[in-house]
Amino acid sequence: MRKPSGDVQKTLLIAYYLEKYDGITPFSVGDLSKGFQLARESVPQNINDKINMNIGKGHLMEAKTKKDNKKAWLVTNSGEQFVENGLKRK
């Protein structure tokens, strides 16, 4: 797998990990923040911006249900494929 280039890809990788290995779905900004800390990565200044950039790429989507009365998100199928393909488009 390639090394993630920047906070947008790191956000996607942490979201993927939260869903795939920690069973956290949907996930919130707080979950992502904890994920960055556990990965020993600095938390981006504006995680919401990184989420929105991933939504624009089709890698994340807003969940229909909220989590703790806050917005929550899911990794899309194309987001999973992007991660599983080593951060490269097919």
PyMOL commands that set and color helices and strands:
alter all, ss='L'
color gray80, all
select helices_A, chain A and resi 7-20+29-38+47-57+77-84
alter helices_A, ss='H'
color red, helices_A
select strands_A, chain A and resi 60-62+73-75
alter strands_A, ss='S'
color yellow, strands_A
deselect
rebuild
show_as cartoon
